[in-house]
Amino acid sequence: MTFPPLREELRGIAPYGAPQLSREQAPVQLNVNENPYGPSAEVAADIARAVGEAATTLNRYPDREAVDLRAALAAYLDTSGGHGVTADMVWAANGSNEVMLQLLQAFGGPGRRALSFAPTYSMYPEYARDTHTEWLTGHRAEDFSLDLDEAARLVVEHRPSVVLLPSPNNPTGTALPPEAVTRLCEAAGSYQPGGIVVVDEAYGEFRRAGTPSALELLGTHPNLVVTRTMSKAFALAGARLGYLAADPAVCDAIRVVRLPYHLSAVTQAAALAALRHAPELLGRVDDLRRERDACVDWLREEGLEVADSDANFVLFGRFADRHAVWQALLDRGVLIRETGPEGWLRVSVGTPEEMAAFRTALQETRQSEHTTKERA
């Protein structure tokens, strides 16, 4: 056996991660759906003060239950699509990645199944793999929507303990209508012991006007879990704070699998400070929505296919050789993401200057391709 004694199913697998390049290699980085607008000096100073205060007590363990943070998150959710969310309905961890892993640790495992619908977030099958949960995949329609009859049929047939439904979906940006959430919650509750339906709203704050949050349905479906993150709309990706809202029984179940003191005092302090400045930090969301919609319109005017987006990114195509297009953009200093269905690319929404650079690079790339074909 080859050293080290790695699990056989993990041999030869590369770690997850988008290309990570320096600003010298790629001055315009639009590949990991970050918020391009960092905290203001005032917000950064308040976060620094809060972290400084926490630093004086780092000889002690942090609040294991993150009581103050969960209360603040519950209050925020009641302004962002929720109603009546309380602290005992909220759980927080190190990014929504850890939240998802904890959900699979608690509700997945050997002899259990998790189900989602492709194309979708590429980390989901890894959460399943890491928790020895059988991974099942249904498929989305050509426009990346869900066929609800077929989706419900798969849930009832396979009886998954966890159904993962990102809304907006990554990498397509597609949001789910409330009837989809209701239909699949009912399907997952139709067998014993039933399954939980996780609506991943990592990009929920970017949804278009009139697109509701699944938070509205928490009081109706006890098997519904809605996850969020502070990485995107709050521009706090470096702090690693994700959270969920669900029936208190779900939060109690996660306590069984969470590591002791999993959320550091520094993380809790930084997140609480950021929440105090929620209106300012979220103030750029409207700017990014407008920039996203302008990007969608421009790409369509250029004759490309574009998925409707409720997120801070846009999926577009189709290209005979998407890697060549991706590389040509990188050669021009613009890094986007080669992900999603074959032939498609995804661009994160950046500042107006970054989006202008992306448009110029893409036009030059397509013109170069056209000239090459003419010469051939």
Secondary structure, DSSP 8 states (H G I E B T S, - for coil): --SS---GGGTT----------TTT-SEE-SS---SS---HHHHHHHHHHHHHHHTTTTS---TT-HHHHHHHHHHHTTTT-SS--GGGEEEESHHHHHHHHHHHHH--TT-EEEEEES--TTHHHHHHHTT-EEEEEE--TTS---HHHHHHHHHHH--SEEEEESS-TTT-----HHHHHHHHHHHTSSSS--EEEEE-TTGGG--TT---GGGGTTT-TTEEEEEESSSTTS-GGG--EEEEE-HHHHHHHHHHS-TT-S-HHHHHHHHHHHHTHHHHGGGHHHHHHHHHHHHHHHHHTT-EE---SSSEEEEE--TTHHHHHHHHHHTTEE-B--SSTT-EEEE---HHHHHHHHHHHHHHHHHHHHHHHH-
